[in-house]
């Protein structure tokens, strides 16, 4: 304050000319200060303006990205809706497939039951016809003996009593009618009073065949179950299987519920022929077993074709097969398709374990149970 007061008193002592000079200097300084302030402010304003422009550009870029993100979100939402709709359609189709599969399974069960019933009926008819054929052969032989005895006696002996001949004829006619009823597909009777109208098989009777049943389980893949089915179908010996034709093989495959293609691949006929030949060479000796199968073929149910499928999938030995889940084996068979899909690999890992460890007795017991 004293300094300002002294300055004011100093100015009061100055003349007007000096006061004007001081006034001009003050005005000049004020103008320079104002100009410098304007320049500084303009520089700051330009900087802020550039920052504002940069912020505007960034805002536009962010807005564009936001718009693109919105479009992507809408596109994803549309895809999600489409996928959800497809999922619903697939679920509906899956339910329909399951219904159809259940219906097919029920129908298949009915057909299998009907097939078993028909097989049992056919087997009963076959057994009855076989018995009747045996009786016809016996009666035919008796008739020939009576006729031969009559011819050898000459004129001095009287012919056989008419009652006996009539009885034989009546029995032959009755048997002929029974066979005709049991075999409606045959237009001709099985036998008449003269020569038979068809070729009668002369050989061991059914009883003799049954008495010498062969162990059919010596044929590969013929286990106790298939052997029982073959016995039910009237197949008891190796010779009967060895005499099969291709048509016979297909027919018996249907009767025992097996797959004809598998029987051909496993060569049932050839194996039976070898066993029958071995028995004929040495009837008293036990028929030699078929050589044991090696590798994956040691497992019952694995054919050479299935072995190739497993090897393609990386299963080339018994230890690997023993560690493979049953579900994977089922998937391999289903993917292979054809008749291989009917095989059940549930026991294969267990069989492979026993075979790999050399526990042959347990393996044989397990295969018999299977």
Legacy VTK file of the C-alpha trace (Angstrom):
# vtk DataFile Version 3.0
C-alpha trace
ASCII
DATASET POLYDATA
POINTS 370 float
0.000 0.000 0.000
2.734 2.627 0.789
4.402 1.718 -2.485
1.256 2.398 -4.473
0.598 5.591 -2.627
4.168 6.751 -3.333
3.720 5.893 -7.004
0.500 7.911 -7.180
2.162 10.902 -5.532
5.016 10.569 -8.004
2.606 10.701 -10.882
0.987 13.793 -9.458
4.295 15.574 -9.669
4.736 14.785 -13.345
3.698 17.039 -16.158
0.927 16.290 -18.579
3.383 15.295 -21.287
4.935 12.617 -19.130
1.557 11.422 -18.014
0.545 10.911 -21.641
3.747 8.988 -22.269
3.058 6.752 -19.271
-0.518 6.320 -20.450
0.597 5.277 -23.922
3.157 2.886 -22.465
0.511 1.377 -20.204
-1.894 1.049 -23.111
0.825 -0.540 -25.230
1.710 -3.021 -22.494
-1.943 -3.825 -21.989
-2.351 -4.397 -25.735
0.709 -6.660 -25.827
-0.540 -8.598 -22.819
-3.936 -8.974 -24.413
-2.345 -10.129 -27.676
-0.129 -12.645 -25.889
-3.101 -13.935 -23.904
-5.102 -14.308 -27.109
-2.258 -16.229 -28.791
-1.846 -18.527 -25.822
-5.594 -19.089 -25.594
-5.823 -19.713 -29.353
-3.087 -22.326 -29.116
-4.904 -24.064 -26.309
-8.193 -23.755 -28.165
-6.644 -25.299 -31.308
-5.292 -28.141 -29.220
-8.668 -28.729 -27.623
-10.322 -28.503 -31.032
-7.987 -31.147 -32.439
-8.658 -33.329 -29.413
-12.353 -32.798 -29.921
-12.078 -33.804 -33.586
-10.043 -36.873 -32.622
-12.625 -37.770 -30.010
-15.348 -37.343 -32.628
-13.544 -39.685 -35.005
-13.056 -42.230 -32.223
-16.709 -41.882 -31.353
-17.680 -42.574 -34.970
-15.372 -45.618 -35.071
-16.817 -46.907 -31.803
-20.307 -46.267 -33.126
-19.494 -48.247 -36.276
-18.074 -51.115 -34.227
-21.130 -51.012 -32.008
-23.379 -51.141 -35.061
-21.398 -54.075 -36.472
-21.572 -55.814 -33.098
-25.344 -55.279 -33.056
-25.593 -56.799 -36.522
-23.461 -59.759 -35.444
-25.594 -60.174 -32.358
-28.750 -60.150 -34.447
-27.202 -62.654 -36.881
-26.182 -64.917 -34.002
-29.653 -64.602 -32.542
-31.167 -65.644 -35.878
-28.746 -68.596 -36.086
-29.615 -69.560 -32.514
-33.303 -69.503 -33.359
-32.625 -71.606 -36.473
-30.512 -74.100 -34.514
-33.165 -74.286 -31.816
-35.806 -74.982 -34.453
-33.617 -77.653 -36.050
-33.004 -79.157 -32.616
-36.738 -79.287 -31.963
-37.302 -80.901 -35.365
-34.556 -83.439 -34.679
-36.053 -84.235 -31.281
-39.442 -84.746 -32.891
-37.904 -86.977 -35.568
-35.990 -88.864 -32.875
-39.199 -89.493 -30.981
-40.844 -90.671 -34.188
-37.877 -92.929 -34.952
-38.056 -94.367 -31.457
-41.751 -95.019 -31.847
-41.140 -96.661 -35.216
-38.241 -98.651 -33.757
-40.399 -99.813 -30.865
-43.136 -100.805 -33.290
-40.620 -102.625 -35.483
-39.166 -104.348 -32.411
-42.602 -105.479 -31.328
-43.390 -106.667 -34.825
-40.032 -108.442 -34.984
-40.735 -110.136 -31.665
-44.095 -111.280 -32.966
-42.499 -112.540 -36.177
-39.789 -114.345 -34.236
-42.373 -115.969 -31.999
-44.398 -116.924 -35.053
-41.254 -118.230 -36.753
-40.364 -120.326 -33.716
-43.885 -121.686 -33.613
-43.734 -122.516 -37.321
-40.324 -124.135 -36.878
-41.664 -126.239 -34.039
-44.692 -127.199 -36.133
-42.512 -128.026 -39.142
-40.205 -130.068 -36.950
-43.170 -131.978 -35.582
-44.414 -132.596 -39.119
-40.928 -133.643 -40.256
-40.580 -136.096 -37.380
-44.036 -137.503 -38.017
-43.364 -137.860 -41.750
-40.022 -139.539 -41.014
-41.736 -142.008 -38.701
-44.425 -142.657 -41.284
-41.791 -143.207 -43.967
-40.089 -145.750 -41.729
-43.408 -147.500 -41.177
-44.143 -147.438 -44.912
-40.750 -148.988 -45.658
-41.436 -151.717 -43.118
-44.896 -152.398 -44.504
-43.574 -152.347 -48.052
-40.904 -154.880 -47.091
-43.497 -157.063 -45.430
-45.718 -156.817 -48.495
-42.832 -157.846 -50.761
-42.035 -160.742 -48.437
-45.631 -161.919 -48.591
-45.668 -161.643 -52.382
-42.293 -163.398 -52.640
-43.432 -166.195 -50.367
-46.517 -166.666 -52.468
-44.502 -166.884 -55.687
-41.998 -169.387 -54.225
-44.688 -171.743 -52.940
-45.877 -172.590 -56.493
-49.214 -173.961 -57.526
-49.293 -176.573 -54.758
-49.738 -173.920 -52.030
-52.683 -171.707 -51.704
-52.207 -167.881 -51.866
-51.931 -165.894 -48.659
-55.158 -165.304 -46.918
-57.063 -162.478 -48.426
-57.683 -161.041 -44.976
-53.932 -160.579 -44.378
-53.428 -158.911 -47.769
-56.415 -156.712 -47.195
-55.059 -155.676 -43.812
-51.725 -154.700 -45.362
-53.457 -152.746 -48.110
-55.659 -150.940 -45.611
-52.662 -149.979 -43.477
-50.759 -148.743 -46.525
-53.724 -146.658 -47.647
-54.194 -145.225 -44.134
-50.523 -144.260 -43.957
-50.753 -142.767 -47.442
-53.680 -140.587 -46.356
-51.859 -139.434 -43.194
-48.751 -138.458 -45.147
-50.907 -136.636 -47.702
-52.592 -134.645 -44.921
-49.259 -133.764 -43.309
-47.709 -132.788 -46.674
-50.400 -130.771 -48.465
-47.847 -129.336 -50.890
-47.228 -132.760 -52.474
-49.853 -133.507 -55.126
-48.831 -137.154 -55.346
-49.232 -139.659 -52.493
-46.052 -140.836 -50.837
-46.601 -144.499 -51.713
-49.203 -146.668 -53.357
-49.809 -150.391 -53.546
-47.293 -150.755 -56.365
-44.029 -148.924 -56.769
-43.492 -145.740 -54.766
-44.103 -142.497 -56.645
-41.011 -140.847 -55.178
-37.519 -141.944 -54.302
-37.588 -143.490 -50.848
-34.386 -143.010 -48.861
-33.012 -146.434 -47.962
-30.546 -146.135 -45.112
-30.384 -146.129 -41.350
-33.685 -145.413 -39.671
-34.287 -142.317 -37.613
-33.806 -144.286 -34.434
-30.432 -145.573 -35.598
-29.306 -142.076 -36.525
-30.338 -140.699 -33.150
-28.506 -143.517 -31.384
-25.185 -142.414 -32.914
-25.341 -138.670 -32.538
-22.056 -136.939 -33.281
-20.555 -134.159 -31.195
-21.423 -131.299 -33.545
-19.665 -128.785 -31.286
-16.393 -129.952 -32.879
-17.394 -127.758 -35.799
-16.171 -124.235 -35.209
-18.850 -121.782 -33.941
-21.273 -124.661 -33.309
-21.779 -124.391 -29.578
-24.171 -126.356 -27.368
-27.051 -124.049 -28.304
-26.597 -124.491 -32.068
-26.043 -128.220 -31.571
-29.378 -128.468 -29.725
-31.067 -126.549 -32.551
-29.536 -128.889 -35.137
-30.705 -131.910 -33.151
-34.208 -130.411 -33.071
-34.032 -129.983 -36.854
-33.138 -133.671 -37.286
-29.398 -133.160 -37.901
-27.414 -135.542 -35.693
-24.256 -136.542 -37.596
-21.352 -135.081 -39.541
-22.472 -137.048 -42.603
-25.804 -135.243 -42.689
-24.130 -131.828 -42.692
-21.482 -132.983 -45.180
-24.257 -133.982 -47.618
-25.910 -130.555 -47.513
-26.355 -128.606 -50.714
-26.383 -124.803 -50.803
-30.188 -124.885 -50.674
-30.077 -127.233 -47.687
-27.655 -124.926 -45.886
-29.952 -121.926 -46.369
-32.992 -123.932 -45.295
-31.388 -125.274 -42.118
-29.931 -121.844 -41.300
-33.490 -120.500 -41.261
-34.704 -123.437 -39.163
-32.073 -123.051 -36.440
-32.170 -119.247 -36.491
-28.601 -118.787 -37.764
-27.110 -116.766 -40.652
-26.431 -118.754 -43.822
-23.588 -116.449 -44.891
-21.784 -117.095 -41.612
-22.241 -120.848 -42.052
-20.642 -120.557 -45.505
-17.784 -118.398 -44.236
-17.108 -120.807 -41.371
-17.373 -123.754 -43.817
-19.647 -125.969 -41.751
-20.008 -128.403 -44.650
-16.248 -128.710 -45.191
-15.546 -129.135 -41.484
-18.258 -131.797 -41.174
-16.856 -133.628 -44.211
-13.366 -133.712 -42.642
-14.739 -135.017 -39.353
-16.838 -137.649 -41.139
-13.848 -138.783 -43.234
-11.686 -139.056 -40.113
-14.295 -141.209 -38.410
-14.609 -143.476 -41.465
-10.850 -144.052 -41.534
-10.828 -145.041 -37.864
-14.386 -145.692 -36.592
-13.213 -146.678 -33.107
-11.080 -143.597 -32.574
-12.429 -140.290 -31.387
-12.773 -137.850 -34.259
-9.895 -135.402 -34.086
-10.929 -131.886 -33.176
-10.621 -129.136 -35.679
-7.304 -127.304 -35.125
-7.684 -124.505 -32.619
-7.976 -121.083 -34.102
-5.236 -118.592 -33.428
-5.262 -114.879 -32.667
-8.591 -113.077 -32.645
-10.238 -116.123 -34.218
-9.831 -117.939 -30.895
-12.819 -115.915 -29.684
-16.134 -117.577 -30.456
-18.208 -115.375 -32.755
-15.285 -113.689 -34.558
-15.128 -114.725 -38.203
-12.259 -113.916 -40.609
-14.327 -111.042 -41.985
-14.911 -109.594 -38.505
-11.223 -110.122 -37.722
-10.345 -107.916 -40.711
-12.728 -105.202 -39.466
-11.189 -105.296 -35.982
-7.648 -105.173 -37.371
-8.560 -102.149 -39.492
-9.739 -100.494 -36.268
-6.381 -101.208 -34.579
-7.419 -104.336 -32.636
-4.804 -106.836 -33.817
-4.254 -109.051 -30.779
-6.084 -110.587 -27.847
-4.821 -108.176 -25.120
-6.063 -105.188 -27.122
-9.424 -106.868 -27.669
-9.637 -107.658 -23.944
-9.303 -103.941 -23.106
-11.787 -102.731 -25.728
-15.238 -101.733 -24.343
-18.204 -103.683 -25.649
-19.859 -100.436 -26.807
-16.950 -99.716 -29.169
-17.099 -103.249 -30.564
-20.838 -102.877 -31.176
-20.221 -99.545 -32.931
-17.579 -101.168 -35.184
-19.958 -103.970 -36.164
-22.817 -101.535 -36.791
-20.543 -99.373 -38.955
-19.392 -102.430 -40.899
-23.060 -103.205 -41.593
-24.422 -106.279 -43.300
-24.692 -109.541 -41.429
-21.868 -108.522 -39.084
-24.243 -106.215 -37.203
-26.191 -109.224 -35.891
-23.221 -110.476 -33.834
-23.213 -109.873 -30.081
-19.700 -108.959 -28.859
-20.669 -108.863 -25.172
-18.443 -111.833 -24.263
-15.531 -111.073 -26.621
-13.359 -109.070 -24.159
-13.750 -111.769 -21.493
-12.941 -114.522 -23.995
-9.910 -112.561 -25.192
-8.694 -112.174 -21.597
-8.930 -115.907 -20.935
-7.276 -116.782 -24.270
-4.458 -114.272 -23.761
-3.751 -115.719 -20.301
-3.874 -119.310 -21.565
-6.833 -120.258 -19.374
-8.253 -122.635 -21.958
-10.543 -124.641 -19.698
-12.273 -121.494 -18.452
-12.465 -120.231 -22.035
-14.085 -123.473 -23.182
-16.575 -123.321 -20.310
-17.419 -119.691 -21.101
-17.901 -120.489 -24.794
-20.220 -123.346 -23.895
-22.258 -120.977 -21.737
-22.359 -118.429 -24.545
LINES 1 371
370 0 1 2 3 4 5 6 7 8 9 10 11 12 13 14 15 16 17 18 19 20 21 22 23 24 25 26 27 28 29 30 31 32 33 34 35 36 37 38 39 40 41 42 43 44 45 46 47 48 49 50 51 52 53 54 55 56 57 58 59 60 61 62 63 64 65 66 67 68 69 70 71 72 73 74 75 76 77 78 79 80 81 82 83 84 85 86 87 88 89 90 91 92 93 94 95 96 97 98 99 100 101 102 103 104 105 106 107 108 109 110 111 112 113 114 115 116 117 118 119 120 121 122 123 124 125 126 127 128 129 130 131 132 133 134 135 136 137 138 139 140 141 142 143 144 145 146 147 148 149 150 151 152 153 154 155 156 157 158 159 160 161 162 163 164 165 166 167 168 169 170 171 172 173 174 175 176 177 178 179 180 181 182 183 184 185 186 187 188 189 190 191 192 193 194 195 196 197 198 199 200 201 202 203 204 205 206 207 208 209 210 211 212 213 214 215 216 217 218 219 220 221 222 223 224 225 226 227 228 229 230 231 232 233 234 235 236 237 238 239 240 241 242 243 244 245 246 247 248 249 250 251 252 253 254 255 256 257 258 259 260 261 262 263 264 265 266 267 268 269 270 271 272 273 274 275 276 277 278 279 280 281 282 283 284 285 286 287 288 289 290 291 292 293 294 295 296 297 298 299 300 301 302 303 304 305 306 307 308 309 310 311 312 313 314 315 316 317 318 319 320 321 322 323 324 325 326 327 328 329 330 331 332 333 334 335 336 337 338 339 340 341 342 343 344 345 346 347 348 349 350 351 352 353 354 355 356 357 358 359 360 361 362 363 364 365 366 367 368 369
